[in-house]
């Protein structure tokens, strides 16, 4: 008979996030050995953590959608639109907090449109969010008049300090990601709302019969996903000190990859906050390691794609063993 400790250790070792964490540590150890003068430095650590932080923030919201069995392809475009809205509000001379609220509002509106069409109209998430991908990017281009926005008005310095600042040698974005991971982890595992997400992803019909408000929960999941994209946009615009309508282009692949590599099941019902965090970490560590090793950056997509397929394969193997 297994003890509670043995059961916990067994579950931890069987979990995909554990092996992704091992992969991150192994890659870091190898790169520290191969590039002792450049990889294990404080500056490189700062860059790695900052660069995966905003992807990790977006992956947390994506995780909520994937757990329900859905997908959101519009996160990159929503990020671009929210960033442009923030820039325009600051450029007009309004307070920084109003720019933050405007960016969050733009993200929430996109999430509402996605969620209503998917949850209440019954359209496929792939089609709806693909449409939003194009629409939100178009709105960003039109609103910005295809120009970079960098004159942030009297509150520009405060806004830039939010996204570009650092505490104890780590970017503000990293601390925000850590805090959000803890909050999302608690919500996913220990609240009725989180349990409803897993119930919907596991068996939506059964969840309805059990009294789960499926449509409302799915709507909230898409709103949350869009809001995390807006939060990431606010932080990145502050860090870069400018807003461009191309912000977030192609990020949907990295965000979805972070969730899947971390252990999310695209069929729904599986995933977690730490999975999103460690998946984003692995992708950035791989990207940074390739650059340090002098490998052409054009190969990054191939490595990320290979890890996505490998993650899905491992999920299939684990699923077949439990059947």
N, C-alpha and C positions, 0 to 999 in steps of 0.2 A: 504493500500500500504506500502510495507516494505521500510525502509530507507536503505541507503548504509551501515550504521553501523550495522543495524539488519541483513542485508543480509550477511555481512562479518562474523559476529558472528555465524550465522546459519550454514554457510559453514564450519567454523572452528570446531564447535561442531560435525558436521556430518562427519568430516574427521577422518580416522583411526589413523593417527599420533597423533592427539590430545588425544585420549583415551589411546594410548600407553604411551604417556607422563604422563598422569594421573596415569597409572599403575606403572610407574617407581617411581613417587613421593609417591604413597601409600606404595609401598614395602619399600622404603627408610625410610618413617615415622615409619612403623611397626618395621623394624629392628633396628632403632634408639631407639625405646622404649624397645625392647626385649634385645638388645645387646648394651647398652649405653657406655660401656667401650671399645668396639672394632670396631663396625661398623662405627659410625660417626667420626672417627679419620682422621687426615690428611694423615697418611700413607695408610690407607685403601682406601681413596678417590683417592690417587695417583695410587694405584694398580688397582683399578676398571677402572679408565679413561685410564690408559696405556694399560690394557689388552683388552679393546674393541676398542682402536684406530685403530689398524692395521686391525681388522675385519671390522670396519667401512669404512676404506679406500678402502678395496676390495669390500665392498658392494656398494659403489658409482659407481664403474665401472660395477658391476653386474646389478645395477639398469638400466643403459643405455641399456643393452642387454634385460632385462626383459620387459622394456617399449616397445621394438620392437616386443615382443611376443616370444622371444627366451630364451635360457638358456645356461649357461656356467658351465659345470661340472669340467672343468680343472683348475680352479683358484688355488686350493691348490697345484697341481703339478707344475704349472707355477711358483708359489711362490718358491717352493723348487728348481727348476732349476735355476731361477734368483739368488737365494741366493748362490747356489754353484758356479755359474759363477762369482759373486762378490768376493767370497772367493778365488777362483783360481787366479783371476787377482791381488788381493792384495798379495796373497802368492808369486806370481811371482815377486813382488817388484815394480809393476806399481803404479802410483799416485792414490789417492782415487777417484778422479773425473772420471778417466778412468774406475775404477771398477763400479761406479754408472752408467756410460753410457753403459758399457757392460751388466749389469743387466737389464737395461731398454731395451737394444737392444734384449736381449734374450726374454723378455716378449713380445715386439712388434712383433718379428718373430713368436712366437706362436699364437699371435692374428691374424696376417696376414694369417697364414695357416688355422686357424679356419674360419675366415671371408670369404676367397676366396671359400673354400669348401661349406660353408653355403649359401653365397649370390650369388655367380656366378655359382657354380656347382649345387646348389639346394639340397644338402643333409640336412637331419634333424639335427638341432643343438644338440639334445640330443646325437645322434650317433657320430657326429664329435667330440664334446668336451669330450665325454666318451673315444674316441680313444686317444685324446690329453692327457687326464688324465693319461692313462697308458704310453704313449710314453714319455711325459715330465719327469715323475718320473723315467722311465728307463734311460733316458739320464742323469739325475742328479746322479743316482747311478753309472753309467759307468764313468762319468767325475770325480767324487769324489773318484773313486776306493773304494767306500763304506767306506770311512774314514771321520772323522770329520776334518774340516779345521779351524784351530785357529791361525796359525802363519801368521799374516796379513802384515808382512813386515814393511818398514819404515813409511808408511802412515796409519798404523793400528790404532794408537791412534786418529787420526783425524776422521777416518771412524767410530770408536766406539763412538766418541763424538757426531756424527750426530744422531745416533739412540738411544744412551743411555743417552744423555744429557737432561737437564731440564731447563725451564725458568719459573720463578715466581711460583715454586712449582708444575708445571705440566710438564710431559714428552714432549719432542720435537714432538713425534708422535701425541700427543693430539692437539698441536697447528697446526700441519700439517693437521690433520683431520678437524679441525674447518675451516681452510683456504680453503681446498678443498671442504668442504660442501657448503661454501658460493659461491665459483666459480661454482660448479656444479649446485647449485640452480639457479644461474643467467642464466647459459647456458641452462638448461632444460626449463626454463619459458620464457626467454626474447630474445632468438636467433632463427633464422630460423632453424638452425641445431636441436635444442631442439624440436621445433614444428614438424619437420619432424619425429623425433623419435616417438612422440605420434601419428602422422598420420599413420605411418607404423603399429604400434601396434593396432590402432583402426580399420583400414581396409586397408590392404596392396594393394589390387586391386584398391581401390579408390585412394589411394596415388599415385600409378603409373599413373592413368588416369589424376591426377591433376598435373603431371609433377615432382613429388618428385623423386630424384635419389635414388630409394630404395636400389639397390645393393650397391652403394657406401656408403650410410649412415649405412647400416647394417655392412659392412666391417669395417667402422670406429668405430662402437660401440664395436665390438669384439676386435679390437686393443686396444681401450681405456680400456676395461675390463682387458685385459692381462697386460696392463701397470700399472694399479692400483695394480695388484697382485705383479708386480715387485717392485713398490714403497714400498709396505708393506714389501716385502722380504728384501730390502735394510735397512729399518729401524729396522726390527727385528734382522737381522744379526749384525747390529751395536750395538743394545741393548744387545744381548746375548754374543757378542764377539766371535762368532764361527758360522760356516755354516755346517749344516748337511743335507743329502739328504732326510731325513724324514720331513724336515720343511714343514709345510702346510698340512700334512696328515690329511684328514677328515675336513679341513676347509671349503670345498665347502658347506657342510651342514649348518655350522654356517653363512656363507656369504649369501646363498640363504634364510635361515631362517630370517636373519636380514632384508632383503629386503621385504619378504612376510609379516612378522609380522609388519613391519613399514607401510605397506599399498600398496605394489606393487601387481598388478594383474598378475598372471602367464599367462593369456590369452593375455596380452599386453595392451598398451594404458593408463595405470595408474601407478603412482609412483612419487617419487621426492627425492631430495637430503636429506632433513630433515628426510624423512621416513627411509632412509638407516641408518642415524645417530642414530635416536631414537630406531630403531629396534635392532641395535648392542648394544646400551646402555642397553635395557631391558634384553637381553640375558645374558650379563655380570653381571648385578645387581642380576638376579635370581641365576646365578652360585655362585656368592660371598655370597649371602644370605643363600643358601643351605649349603655352607661350614661353615659359621658362626653358623648356627643352628645345626651343627653336623650331617647333613644328608649325607649318603653315596654318594660320588661323582658319582657313577655309575647310580644314579637316574637323573643326569642332562639331559641326552638324552631324558628321558621320559618326563620331564617337557618342554624341548624345542620342542619336537614333539607335545605335547599337545597344546602348544601355536601356532604352525604352523597351526594345524587343526582348532583351534579356530579363528585364523586370517582369514583363507580362508572362514570359516563359516560366520563370520561377513561381509566379503566382499560380499558373496552370499546374505545375508539378506539385505544389503544396496542396492545391485543391484536390488533385487526384489521390493524394495520400490520405486525405481525410474522408474520402468517399467510401 
